[in-house]
């Protein structure tokens, strides 16, 4: 990631553009432009070698006008306060666009869990909760997993929260294991949500998904399930790109006749890093990590980090690409958007495309609070309905107003939050 790139500045630039289009009143604009509150703290952890290491943690509440803050907790060695601010901001718009009664929040810790034992990770999780305990909860702020956090991390956090609160509050956190307050379908939700949007976009383009090709960046939970869905639908993922923590480099794994998602998962670690030697032995080309974006495919699906399609890389997109589905948060910068728009590439913006995760997290929260759990088919049907409705609301707005898809999505989301601010009498 470029040292000059600032995710929060990007989020604000995207907001400012739409605020101008909506002619937002100055007070409303300023209220929605900044987080409502932030928490910065340190977390001491005694490491396995006996030393004490201090980790920096964050939790940002961007907006809670439409409901409790909702957003994941990211463990990443390159985490920054501005990244968390940006992700919290995008969560506000994501929840509003999906029309679920939640606001935007996000958390993070500067760390590399790949280089920490299970015991060290558990202590980090419990320490994070101890630092934010008074400012989170089912009616205030509902965390969830994100990059390099998982169901086990969430369960440790839930246990610490319930220990401090002195009761059972399974709706406090989502992304928990099934049988411990988690929801069936949650694992697949974000990846399937991406592909539900792709399916509808392909219809809008007058194409059939069967036979279409795609290149994926990332091979974590989102990409794994998206590739599986695409393969079953008759499409073909010709490559996936992922980070290899062993040598701190990214690689693209390509197979022209289509990757086998189940095989690749079988040779990947828990963070989605593919074993290069096993992949090469199975006939996969191992290319530089950035080569995913240059493939002659119909669809690009970035499912990794921010700032991946930028002023430089956008020019490497093949002329065969007709659709970009943003499975990641903030993968496309404002500098790249005009080029994509000029080339008439259909974009499914991030806070719609990857909203399957937060939507299913909302379902999990509802189920946990009721202590009544739905079957997987019901969860995924409900998810499909929410994603499809939100997609067509965005696409219809884009056609009606003659605007870029990202602008249309923002216009719907920002207007909903602005109306909440006015109805509550905040402005």
Secondary structure, 3 states (H helix, E strand, C coil): CCCCCCHHHHHHHHHHHHHHHHCCCHHHHHHHHCCCEEEEEEEEEECCCCCEEEEEEEEEEEECCCCCEEEEEEEECCCCHHHHHHHHHHHHHHHHHHCCCCEEEEEEEECCHHHCCHHHHHHHHHHHHHHHHHHCECCCEEEEECCCCCHHHHHHHHHHHHHHHCCCCHHHECCCCECCCECCCHHHHHHHHHHHHHHHHHHHCCCCCCCCEEEEECCCHHHHHHHHHHHHCCCEEEEEEEEECCCCEEEEEECCCCCCHHHHHHCECCCCCECHHHHHHCCCEEEEHHHHHHCCCCEEEECCCCCCECCCHHHHCCCCCCEEECCCCCCECHHHHHHHHHCCCEEECHHHHCCHHHHHHHHHHHHHHHCCCCCHHHHHHHHHHHHHHHHHHHHHHHHHHCCCHHHHHHHHHHHHHHHHHHHHCCC
